[in-house]
Amino acid sequence: MSAPRADILTGMTDAHSSGGGSTFTVVVAALANLGIAVAKAVAGLISGSSAMLSEAAHSVADTVTEVLLLTALKRSEKPADEAHPLGYGPERYIWALLASVATFVGGAVFSIYDGVHTLLAGEDLGDPLLSYLVLAVAFLLEGFSLRTGLRQVREEAVRLGAPARHYFRRTPDTAVKAVVMEDSAALLGLLLAAGGLLGGQLTGSGVWDGVASLLIGVLLVYVAWVLGRSNVQLLIGRPVSAPMREGIREELLAVEHLVAVLELTTLIQGPDEILVAAKVDFADSVGAGQVESACEEAEHRLRRRYASIKRVYLDPTSGREARRRARTAEEGGRDGEPDA
């Protein structure tokens, strides 16, 4: 049975891991940013432009971010072992969270500081020709890197039958999300830096350059906040989407002798790794052997429909007992309420 279109709201891959594509996308971005950072720094020092120096800090932060993302991809692929029985998938989000912090500290803080310093102290503008050339080359390289990231997003979205924008917003593959957002921010930052240079050249005032530096800093704060929030949600524990939960419940109820799903818990552990745990009620007439066979069938059905489901834990529970526990918990909650 193929998954319905709505099931892709998790952003999960159902056929294969997207790790290889993510790694290539991150490597392309890292190499592009490393060369751009050096060129921007040289141009900034020669021209005296604070916006160019802010852009250099931006590219350095992006390079550090890509190194951290590569570390995340590598470490999260380690197989489960005795010390980590559920695997290393969530480690991807720890390193990706550090990458968002690097974007904030390495890029945003420096850009805002340099912009404020320029507005207060002023600056002596040099020849901006080299800066314009560097910005043009950087725009081409960043555009190529962004094209690589967007191509991966589109390919994954088409394969899963999802709109690209929706897939990008919901995907748990935060490495690709980081590259696309940072490259988009880089292109906008280049335009801001060029505007600052042009404004200073036309007016002879460094105010334009300082304002451009401040705007670049604010842009990086936004990118760091969005990426940090996405990774924190996944680290805390994000469930699969409601449509996919219904699909899982549907598959469980299709198993012979299984009459009710009393409680269903899902957890995204990585871009292609989902954990499913459920309390299920079996018909009173079935024996232990039939329950074991039904549990094996349920796991097989779930993995056949959703390749991203790696772990399935089923807890046979009496429906009557579950209802009794629920009533007890509800009564206990009422007893604990303070008197009005």
Disulfide bonds with the S-S distance in Angstrom:
none
